[in-house]
């Protein structure tokens, strides 16, 4: 089952660019790319699942979880915690 990311964004989940994630976390974009591939950084969210060249973002709540020490098993929606 595909996740409707537009619906998630409309529910108050904020999506940020990789550059913004880099600034917030204090790590380089290349480090984010490596850690995303290894699963130790939140997954990229493709805003348009049908368009191959679609913009990619990260959910801010997942970045906040990462900053608190989470390194795996990423939630798809904010739990409001």
Buried (B, 14 or more C-beta within 10 A) or exposed (E): EEEEBEEBBEEEBBBBEBEBBBEBBEBEEEEBEEBBEEEEBBEBBBEEEEEEEEEBBBBBBBBBBBEEEBEEEBEEEBEEE
